[in-house]
Amino acid sequence: MNHKLLVLALLLPLCSCGALTYDLSDVPFPVSARPNTELKQEPFELTGKSVLWVHGLAGKDQPDVGALLREHCKDSVGVSDFRVSMGASFHDWLLTHLSLGFVRMKTVRVTGKKLTRQ
């Protein structure tokens, strides 16, 4: 019985999940998850932090993915191979556990390829 409780206690922190919502309607160029081989490509990686305060009762902060894209890719004709992922780094994990879970922090990674004319 004690072993089952120990396994449950160790696996419980791994079950926390998070959702990220973002809006790309204000981005003035096309954004696609498909790769593009016709235009010159420049890979990029942007990061931001997602914070959930007191299990969401005190709100949450999320990076503005559309604003990050507009700022970084303002001179491009589009973005291809677009991906957004969210996960916890060691520092995020440490802060979450030191705050007893009242502050849940995760790193948001936005990757893709900036397209420019050749």
C-alpha positions in Angstrom: 0.0 0.0 0.0 2.8 2.4 0.8 4.4 1.8 -2.6 1.2 2.8 -4.4 1.0 6.0 -2.4 4.6 6.8 -3.1 4.2 6.2 -6.9 1.0 8.4 -6.9 2.8 11.2 -5.0 5.7 11.1 -7.5 3.5 11.0 -10.6 0.9 13.6 -9.5 3.1 16.7 -10.3 3.6 15.3 -13.8 -0.1 15.4 -14.5 -0.5 19.1 -14.5 -1.3 20.5 -17.9 -1.6 23.9 -19.4 -3.4 25.4 -22.3 -2.0 28.3 -24.4 -4.3 30.4 -26.5 -3.0 32.9 -29.1 -4.5 35.0 -31.9 -2.7 35.5 -35.2 -5.4 37.5 -36.9 -3.4 40.8 -36.5 -0.3 39.4 -38.1 0.1 41.2 -41.5 1.7 38.3 -43.3 0.8 34.7 -43.9 1.8 32.1 -41.2 1.8 28.5 -42.1 2.9 25.2 -40.4 3.9 23.8 -43.7 7.5 24.1 -44.9 8.3 26.4 -47.8 11.1 25.7 -50.3 10.5 28.5 -52.8 11.7 31.5 -50.8 14.8 32.3 -48.8 14.4 31.0 -45.2 15.8 32.2 -41.9 15.1 30.0 -38.8 14.1 31.7 -35.6 13.1 30.8 -32.0 11.2 33.2 -29.7 10.5 32.6 -26.1 8.1 33.9 -23.5 6.7 32.9 -20.1 3.2 31.5 -19.2 2.3 32.0 -15.6 -0.7 30.6 -13.8 -1.3 32.5 -10.5 -2.9 30.5 -7.6 -4.3 27.7 -9.8 -5.8 30.2 -12.1 -8.0 31.9 -9.4 -5.8 35.0 -9.5 -5.4 35.0 -13.3 -2.8 34.0 -15.7 -0.2 35.7 -17.9 0.5 34.5 -21.4 2.9 35.8 -24.0 1.3 37.5 -27.0 2.4 35.2 -29.8 1.1 37.5 -32.6 3.0 40.5 -31.2 6.2 38.4 -30.9 5.8 37.4 -34.6 5.0 40.9 -35.8 8.0 42.4 -33.9 10.6 39.7 -35.0 9.4 39.1 -38.6 8.3 42.6 -39.6 10.4 42.7 -42.7 9.4 39.3 -44.0 6.8 38.1 -46.5 5.6 35.3 -44.3 6.4 32.5 -41.9 6.6 28.8 -42.6 7.2 25.7 -40.4 5.4 27.6 -37.6 5.3 25.8 -34.2 4.3 26.8 -30.7 5.2 24.6 -27.7 5.0 25.0 -24.0 7.1 23.2 -21.3 8.8 23.7 -18.0 12.6 24.4 -17.8 14.5 23.6 -14.6 14.1 27.2 -13.4 10.3 27.1 -14.1 10.1 23.8 -12.3 12.1 25.1 -9.3 9.9 28.3 -9.0 6.7 26.3 -9.2 7.8 24.0 -6.4 9.3 26.7 -4.2 6.0 28.5 -4.4 4.2 25.3 -3.4 2.4 25.4 -6.8 0.7 28.7 -6.2 2.8 30.1 -9.1 3.1 27.8 -12.1 5.5 28.9 -14.7 6.2 27.4 -18.1 8.3 28.5 -21.0 6.6 29.1 -24.4 8.7 28.5 -27.5 7.7 29.9 -30.9 9.8 28.5 -33.8 9.6 28.8 -37.5 11.3 30.1 -40.6 11.1 33.7 -41.7 10.5 34.0 -45.4 12.2 36.7 -47.5 12.5 37.3 -51.2 15.7 36.0 -52.8 
